[in-house]
Amino acid sequence: MELRVCDLTKNFGEKCAVKHVSFCLSHGVYGLLGPNGAGKTTLMKMMVDILDPSEGEVLLDGVNIHELGASYRNKLGYMPQEIGVYKNFPAGKFLKYIAALKGITGKEADAKVEELLDLVGLKDVGKKKLGGFSGGMIRRIGIAQTLLNDPQILILDEPTAGLDPQERIRFRNIISELSEKRIVLLSTHIISDMEFIAGKVIILREGSILKIDTTEHLIDEMDGKVWTATIAHKELKAVKGYYTVGNIIQRHDGVEVRIIGNQKPSFACAPAKPILEDVFSYYFGGNAL
């Protein structure tokens, strides 16, 4: 199975949100990385055929997804940033309702809903109304909803937003297991989640692809470009004005800063092991998240 994005462009009036984007996805997890306004959500909406492109097309095994219609949607699981639920519905009843909309009914729906509630850790609250759920619990209902039709293609926009650390680990493990025979594309501002599960990363800037590479290679390319130093509090403003600064940690003897750039800082510092967040800071600056 191959999902190919071909010269995809989307204009909103005079603003070009996505500019001639092309890439190809096969089985595995892909991360979509970029600051707010980079065009990630617009790109995803075109890939799930709920937003028409101004130019270009999306092909599944060589056929335009718009032409495939229902047969494409039957293979697709899409989780948007904003998840709409009926607050007066119990969780299980809501998922059965969505299952029916997807053509899954009867005992098959009952079994699938029970399986997914267990998968996302909500089996014990399946009879409770969604109006009493926390934001993180609603995200988990969204994940379950996305998986109802056993999709072969998963497109997930900010799936871990609002999840606590334990829930995020659960989600990452679920996606890793599912990706063996599926295409998964996810966008998240929690870059550590992407680092743990994405085999490849697509970096988007101002609607255009800046870089596509394996997560490992992107991090390896940062070797020799990341340092840590402890500076006086009064020096922080000047350092931030001159260097790209990632993490800032207050210490008893000053401020520990993580600096990203091509040149070693002029003051005393030590090399640091790069992480994917350093890649983001390198291309977009320390304040872009």
N, C-alpha and C positions, 0 to 999 in steps of 0.2 A: 504494500500500500504506500502511495506517495501523494502528499499534498503539496502542490506547487503554487506559489504566489508569483505571478508574472506581471511585472511593470505596474504594480498597483498604485493608483493615485486617487486622492480624494480632495476636491476643492469645496470649500464653503464660501460662496461668494468670491471675493478676491483673495481669501486666505487658503493656502494649500497646506492641509493638515498632514497628508501622507504623499510623499514624492517619489514616484517610480521605484517602488520597493519590490525586490525579487529575492526569493529564497525557496529552498525545497526541504520538506520535512518527511522523514520516515520514522520508523519505530524509535521511541526514546523520549526523553524529557528535554525540552528546549525552554530556555528562559528569555523573556523579552525585557530588556533593561534600558531604562532611559528616565530622565527627569519628568516632572509634570509638564504636560503640553508637548511632549515629544511625538505624540500620535499613536501611542500604544493601544488605547481603547478604540480609537477609530479604525485602526488596522484590524483588530480582533473582530469588530462588528462587521467589517467587510468579509472576513474569513468565515463567519458563520451565516452570511447571506441575509443579514437584517439591515444592511446599509449598502446601497449600490455604489460601486466605484465610479469615479469620473472617467478613469482610464484603466486599462489592464483587466486581468481576470484571475480567478482562483480555480485551479484544476485538481480534481481528485482522479488519480490514475488516467490523466489525459483528457478528462471530460469536465467542462465548465460546471461548477457547483450549482449555478442558477438553473441550468438545464436538467441537472439531476433531481432537483426539487426535493420531494419527500424522501427519496432513497438516500440522499445526502444527510438530511436531518435525522433519519433513523440511525445513522452511524455517528451522530454528533452529540456531545455533551458540552453545553456552554454554561458557564457560571459568570454572570455579570458582576460588576462592582456592587450594585444595589440589588438586593434580593427582596422581591415582593412576596409577602405571605399573607394569608388570611388569619388574623390574630385570634379570631374566635374558634378556629379549627384546632383540634388536638393534632400533635405532630404526626401520628400515624395516619389519621384521616386525611390530613393535607397531602401527605406523600401518596396515598392511594388515589386521591383526586388527580394529582399530577400524573400518576401512572396511567390512569384511565385516558387522560388527554394524549398520552403517548401510545395508546393502544394496548396497554397491559391491564388485564382485568382478572377477576375471580381469584382462585387459589394461587395463580402465578403472581399476581400483584401482592397478595397477603404475604407470601413467602419472601418476595423481593424486598418489601418494606421492612419486614422483621430483620432480614439479613443486613440491610443498610443502616437501620437504626442501631444495630449492634456494632457495625463497622465503625460508625462515627461516635460511639459511646453514649447514645441517647436512648437505649432500649428501655431503661427504667423510667423514662419520662415520656414514653410514646403516647400516653393517654392524657397528658397535660396540654393545655392550650398554649399556642405559640405566643400569645400576648404576654405571657409570664416568663418568656425565655430571654436570656441575656443576648447581647450582640454576638458573642462568640458562639452561643448555642444556635442562633439563627444561621450563622455562617456554616455550621456543621449540617444543619438541615439543607442548606443550599448545596453542599457537597453531595449529600445523599440524593437530593433531587437530580443533580447532574448525572449521577451514576445509574438512575433507574432503568434506562433502556440498554444497559451494558454497552456504552458507546465505544467505538473504535478510535474516535478522535475526541480529545478533551481540550477545550480552550477555556482557560481559567483566568479571570481578571481579578487580581488582588484576593486570592482564595484564603490567605492566612490572616487577613486584616481582622483584628478583634479577638484572635485566638490566643489563649495563654500558652506559655512555653510547652507544657505537656501536650496540649491539643495540637500545636504546630508539629511536634515530633510525630504524633499519631498521623497527621495529615501527610507529612513527608514520606512516612513509611507506606501509607496507602498508595500514594502516587508512584513511588518507586516500584512497588509490586505490580501495579497496573500497567506500567510503561513497557513491560517486556514485549507485549504484542500490540501496543497502542501508540498513537501519536499524542503527545501531551505538550501543549504550549501554555506557559503560565507567565503572568506579569505580577510582580510584587515589589513593594518598597522595602520589604524585609530581606535584604540581600543575602544574609546568612542562610535563609531557607533555600534560595536559588543555588547558592554555592554547594549545599549538601546534596541536591537532587538533580540539577540540570547538567546534562552531558555537554550541551552546547549553549552558547549565549548569543543572542542577536542584540546588538547595541544600536539603539535608535536615537537620533538627535535631530530635532527640528523637522521631523517627518521623513528623514532619510536614513538609510542604513550606514552607520559609521564603521561597523566591524561585525563579522561573524566568525566565531572560533570556539574551540572547546574551552570549557571552564578552566581546565588544568593549564592550557597554554596561555590563556589570558592572564592568569595569576603568575605563571612562570615569567612572562614578559615584564612583570613589575619587579623582578629581582634586581636589586641595586637602585631602586627608585623610592624606597620607603625607609624612613628613619624615625627613631624616637629620641626625644631630648627632654630634659627637665630644665625649665627656664624660670626666671623670676616673674611674679605676677605682673609687674610693671612693663615687662617686655612682650607680653602676650599680644597686645594690640598691634605692635609693629611687626611681629612674626606673622600674624594672620594677614596683615596687609601685603607682605612680601612673598609668602609661601602659601601653597595649598595645604591647609591643615585639616586632618581628619579628626580623630578622637582627641578630646581634651579632658584630662583627669587632674583633679585637684589633689596635690600631695602635701605632706607636712613641710617639705622643704622647697615648695614651688609648684609649678604647673607642668605636668607631663603632656607633651604634645606629640602627635603622630604626623609626620610631614611627608608629603608625596610630591615627587618631581624628578626631573631629569638630572638635576645637579645636587650634589651633597650640600646641605646647609653649611654656612660659614662658621657656625659655632659648634661646640662639642655635641656630638650625637652618636647614636649606635644604629647599625643596620637592623631592620625588623623583617620578620617573615611576612610576605605579602598575603592578603586575603582578597576576596572578590570585591569587597567594599572599597579597597584601595584602587581597583580598576575604575570603579564609578567615580571616585574623587579625582583620579588622574584626568579623566575625560571631561568631567562636568564641574569640578571644583568641590570644595568641602561643604558648601552650603546648598547643594542642589537637591538633596533628598527631601 
